[in-house]
Amino acid sequence: MDIRVYKLEAAAMPKVNALLGSEDMFEVKAKCAKCGEAFEGKIKASEFSQYLPAEKGGKEVQPKKLCKCGGAFKFEKKELLKNEFARNGYTLRGAEALGLKEGNFLYMKADADFFKKNEHLLLQAGAKLLSGKDAQHVKDKIEAEEESAAAGMGGIFG
């Protein structure tokens, strides 16, 4: 497992928060059953994965994506685009909580493939990868906080 620490300036926080908290999406390709118009793009998973109430059978129903003509789209392709950050997990802390002067810090523990596939998205959003003493200081503080919390839970449930 690799551990990476990123510094997030205030200007980068909205983009990084949107990236970290984004919902899973479906990449879809569809055609209107009525007029034949094509639709290609992304739909939120919550819009796509809809179910009938239990009293009506609880079965999955197609999303209510309608064409301009009022006809329903028939989906030819749907591919799930997962929010890898939410699935992997991360820790986000303000500088004050870590005994530092300014900024926010993102701590992530994942395998090398995760970082190879996803790190560029963080960097594009404005995160800056830390290294050296700064990264080690943040890493040590966050890990000590996690160990302390785990020990506290052990005392409660132990």
C-alpha positions as CSV (number, residue, x, y, z in Angstrom):
1,M,0.0,0.0,0.0
2,D,1.1,3.5,-0.9
3,I,0.4,6.5,1.2
4,R,0.1,10.0,-0.4
5,V,-0.5,13.4,1.2
6,Y,-1.8,16.3,-0.8
7,K,-2.0,20.0,0.2
8,L,-5.2,21.7,-0.8
9,E,-5.3,25.5,-1.0
10,A,-8.6,27.2,-0.5
11,A,-9.1,27.9,-4.2
12,A,-8.8,24.2,-5.0
13,M,-11.3,23.0,-2.3
14,P,-14.5,23.3,-4.3
15,K,-13.1,21.2,-7.2
16,V,-11.5,18.6,-4.9
17,N,-14.6,18.3,-2.8
18,A,-16.7,17.8,-5.9
19,L,-14.3,15.1,-7.1
20,L,-14.1,13.3,-3.7
21,G,-17.9,13.4,-3.1
22,S,-19.2,12.9,-6.6
23,E,-21.8,10.3,-7.2
24,D,-21.2,7.2,-9.3
25,M,-22.3,7.8,-12.9
26,F,-23.4,5.7,-15.9
27,E,-21.9,6.4,-19.3
28,V,-24.9,5.8,-21.6
29,K,-25.8,5.6,-25.2
30,A,-29.5,5.7,-26.0
31,K,-32.0,6.2,-28.8
32,C,-35.5,7.6,-28.6
33,A,-38.1,4.9,-29.3
34,K,-40.4,7.5,-30.8
35,C,-38.3,9.8,-33.1
36,G,-34.9,8.0,-33.2
37,E,-32.9,10.9,-31.7
38,A,-29.6,9.7,-30.1
39,F,-28.4,10.6,-26.6
40,E,-24.9,9.9,-25.4
41,G,-23.5,11.1,-22.1
42,K,-23.5,10.6,-18.4
43,I,-26.4,10.0,-16.0
44,K,-26.1,9.9,-12.2
45,A,-26.4,6.4,-10.8
46,S,-29.3,7.6,-8.6
47,E,-31.2,8.7,-11.7
48,F,-30.5,5.4,-13.5
49,S,-31.0,2.9,-10.7
50,Q,-34.6,3.3,-9.9
51,Y,-36.9,0.7,-8.4
52,L,-40.6,0.3,-8.1
53,P,-42.0,0.4,-4.5
54,A,-42.2,-3.0,-2.8
55,E,-46.0,-3.1,-3.1
56,K,-45.6,-2.9,-6.9
57,G,-43.1,-5.7,-7.1
58,G,-39.8,-3.9,-6.2
59,K,-38.4,-4.4,-9.7
60,E,-35.8,-2.2,-11.3
61,V,-37.2,0.3,-13.8
62,Q,-35.6,2.2,-16.6
63,P,-34.7,5.8,-15.9
64,K,-37.2,8.4,-16.9
65,K,-34.9,10.1,-19.5
66,L,-37.2,11.6,-22.1
67,C,-36.5,13.0,-25.5
68,K,-37.6,16.5,-26.6
69,C,-40.4,14.8,-28.5
70,G,-41.7,13.2,-25.3
71,G,-40.6,9.7,-26.2
72,A,-38.6,7.5,-23.9
73,F,-35.0,6.7,-24.6
74,K,-34.1,3.1,-25.1
75,F,-30.6,2.4,-23.7
76,E,-28.2,0.6,-25.9
77,K,-25.1,0.9,-23.6
78,K,-24.6,1.6,-20.0
79,E,-21.3,1.5,-18.2
80,L,-20.8,2.2,-14.5
81,L,-18.2,4.9,-13.8
82,K,-17.4,4.5,-10.1
83,N,-16.2,7.2,-7.7
84,E,-13.0,5.5,-6.9
85,F,-12.1,8.0,-4.2
86,A,-15.3,7.3,-2.2
87,R,-14.8,3.6,-2.6
88,N,-11.1,3.8,-1.5
89,G,-11.5,6.2,1.4
90,Y,-9.5,9.2,2.4
91,T,-8.9,11.6,5.3
92,L,-9.3,15.3,4.9
93,R,-8.0,17.6,7.6
94,G,-7.6,21.4,8.1
95,A,-4.2,22.7,9.0
96,E,-5.2,23.7,12.5
97,A,-6.1,20.2,13.4
98,L,-2.6,19.1,12.4
99,G,-0.7,21.9,14.1
100,L,0.1,23.7,10.8
101,K,-0.5,27.3,9.7
102,E,-2.6,27.1,6.6
103,G,-4.3,24.9,4.0
104,N,-6.1,21.6,4.0
105,F,-4.6,18.2,3.7
106,L,-5.7,15.0,2.0
107,Y,-4.4,11.7,3.2
108,M,-4.9,8.6,1.0
109,K,-3.8,5.0,1.4
110,A,-4.2,2.8,-1.7
111,D,-2.4,0.5,-4.0
112,A,-0.2,1.8,-6.8
113,D,-2.8,1.1,-9.5
114,F,-5.3,3.3,-7.7
115,F,-2.9,6.3,-7.8
116,K,-1.8,5.5,-11.4
117,K,-5.4,5.6,-12.5
118,N,-6.8,8.5,-10.3
119,E,-4.0,10.8,-9.1
120,H,-4.1,13.0,-12.2
121,L,-7.7,13.9,-11.4
122,L,-6.6,15.3,-8.0
123,L,-3.7,17.2,-9.5
124,Q,-6.0,18.7,-12.2
125,A,-8.4,19.8,-9.4
126,G,-5.6,21.7,-7.8
127,A,-4.2,19.3,-5.2
128,K,-0.4,19.4,-4.7
129,L,1.4,16.2,-3.8
130,L,3.6,16.7,-0.7
131,S,6.8,15.0,-0.1
132,G,9.6,15.0,2.4
133,K,9.3,16.4,5.9
134,D,5.9,18.1,5.2
135,A,4.3,14.9,4.0
136,Q,5.8,12.9,6.8
137,H,4.5,15.4,9.5
138,V,0.9,15.3,8.1
139,K,1.1,11.5,7.7
140,D,2.3,11.0,11.3
141,K,-0.4,13.4,12.8
142,I,-3.2,11.7,10.9
143,E,-2.0,8.2,11.7
144,A,-1.6,9.1,15.4
145,E,-5.2,10.5,15.4
146,E,-6.5,7.3,13.8
147,E,-4.6,5.1,16.4
148,S,-5.9,7.2,19.2
149,A,-9.5,6.9,17.9
150,A,-9.1,3.1,17.5
151,A,-7.7,2.8,21.1
152,G,-10.6,4.9,22.4
153,M,-13.1,2.6,20.7
154,G,-11.3,-0.4,22.1
155,G,-11.8,1.1,25.6
156,I,-15.5,1.6,25.0
157,F,-16.2,-1.9,23.5
158,G,-13.2,-3.8,24.9
